[in-house]
């Protein structure tokens, strides 16, 4: 993988998620009911926002160095006709067998085991 491909890939799967987590945590902290929200935050919030605990100066420098790739990665999901909520709003209810089946891309989730399914 050359440097350009590396920067494009990591902008999408590392840098943009970090920036989203930082922005989300900042939004929660600035909310008038921030303490109430944080008092009720559980594992989903913690999992999503864990990376926001990284040092901001490091990510500022990464974001500035990769701003072109980040801009393209940020815009990609927002193409006309896309609907990020569609998977969340399907009317079909998952069955126990589909809810515990491993995701189709096993490479991205190589840690998936029957114990992982039990924890879900």
Secondary structure, DSSP 8 states (H G I E B T S, - for coil): --HHHHHHHHIIIIIHHHHHHHHHHHHHHHSTTHHHHHHH--HHHHHHHGGGGS-HHHHHHHHHHTHHHHHHHHHHTT-TT--TTGGGS-S----HHHHTS--S-GGGGTT--HHHHHH-
